[in-house]
Amino acid sequence: MSNNQVVVVFVHGWSVTNTDTYGGLPQRLGAEAAAFGLQVHIENIRLGKYISFHDEVKVTDIARAFDHAVSEQLAPLLKDGRRFVCITHSTGGPVIRKWWHNYYLEKKSGGTCPMSHLIMLAPANYGSALAQLGKGRLSRLKFWFGGVEPGQGVLDWLELGSEQAWELNTAWINSDTSQIATRGVFPFVLTGQSIDRAFYDNLNSYTGELGSDGVVRVAAANLRARYIRLFQEKPVVDTSKKRVLRADKLITDGFVEAPTTALRVMAAKSHSGGDMGIMRSVHIGGNDPGSKDTITAIFNCIQVKTKTQYAKLCTRFAEETKIVQADEWVEREDKILKDRYFIHDRYCMVIFRVRDDRGLPVKDYDLVLTAGDSADPNRLPEGFCKDRQRNKLNRETITYFLNYNVMKGCKKVVYKSNGKVVRKALPGIRKLGLKIVPRPQSGFVHYLPCEIQACAELLEKALVPNGTTLIDIRLRRVVHANVFDTEPVKKSGSTSFKNVKPSDQLVP
């Protein structure tokens, strides 16, 4: 096999039951490879099939089974140090990332990964808002699932703010760039932000959510993310208020950006379907101009051989994404009585996790965003928050889906065809803060409210267009000393401590 001959492995998404989900993409790669100086033969293309629609199957199980398939089934194609290109769709992205992490990144002695390129189409790297609907309701979305109930084990991973996704993504954010190299793996994300109105479900607005492809948000697909750690200051006694305990401040304790990775937003592409789906709409024969950019982008990814080439493609994809999002900023849908305009702003996700300094989850709290010099929630711009979800299993985690353009401000939106001003210019905000009101706030063990004052630094660090920021908040767990006490043995009688109240002294 020559250096230009490529082995390609396809990995599908959630609750898929047929390989027709790949559309004509495998055949098109084989037919058009020569034009890009590559050889992709049909016999070197493998279509993955994994089970995700049974409750007991988890993402880590699929990753484990994939490792077995690589060593047992792909071995004949991977002789003499040959490696494969993996093209995934939807949940296939997190599955292969989990495999890569468990068997090669986490194990320092794991050797060279047999995968050279990971090209993720609409990957749910940070989950999907749809997952919280539950498998029963999802199975009724016939356009997406065809009556097949998604497996609960995979849905638990996909729900926004899941512990499994948090662990995988924080490991990625905190990694260095050494894994993205010639002898490492080159990762890419290609995703759409268009809605196929034929797939819209009137009872589930997530299927038409702006900033997404109808299933996965651009911000949830993008691997280029951030991590912020906030730590509550040590409690002190405020003697001016009858010895009230206070710990008012949240202090920034760490900030990390993920390695620079390639993101390309594809024009007029949705998650699934034969007309607009980023994978399934690719037809055999090459007579569909709508998939030309997708095919070209995939070959651009495969052609990358060095870290320098990768960096250049990251820059190029960023520029092309900027053009696509500018062109698709305003959409007009023709109606019988009145045209309707949709503004495709850039969005961002912020996932908050609240735990205490002992690592225990804080499941009962209010989190309030603030803005302006007065750190007032009423200073936040109208329409800034598109959605908010608290994870069902991990109640300490809550995900905000924010309109980046509204938060930061933007110029007026004009529909080019008729010059109509769809929205006036927005001023945005210059400072962002947050308040935490945890519960309980009294008793022998409790928490104290705190905040980080609205500031420009938090605004710049927390909000990134088309991206996700994880904010890890650690509160002080206040334990009063007389949770445990001792006293000398008395010669007669006993002491009741049934009605003891919390003491002023705290456990360090």
Secondary structure, DSSP 4 states (H G I P E B T S, - for coil): --TTB-EEEEE--TT--SGGGGTTHHHHHHHHGGGGT-B--GGGEEE-----SSTT--HHHHHHHHHHHHHHTSGGGSGGG--EEEEEETTHHHHHHHHHIIIIIS-TTS-S-SEEEEEEES--TT-BGGGGG-HHHHHT-HHHHTTPPPPHHHHHHHBTT-HHHHHHHHHHHTS-STTSSTTS-EEEEEEE----GGG-BTTBGGGG-TTBSSSSBHHHH----EEEEEEEPPPEEEGGGSSEEE--BEEEEEEEEPPP-EEEEETT-BSSSTTTBTTTT--TTS--GGGHHHHHHHHHHHT--SHHHHHHHHHHHHHHHHHHHHHTSEEEE--SS--EEEE---EEEEEEEEEETTS-B--SEEEEEEETTTTBGGGSPTT-EEEEEE-SS-TTEEEEEEEHHHHH-BPPEEETTTTEEEE--B---S-EEEEEEES--SSSEE---EEEEEEHHHHHHH--TT-EEEEEEEE--EEBGGGS---PPPSS-----TT----S-B--
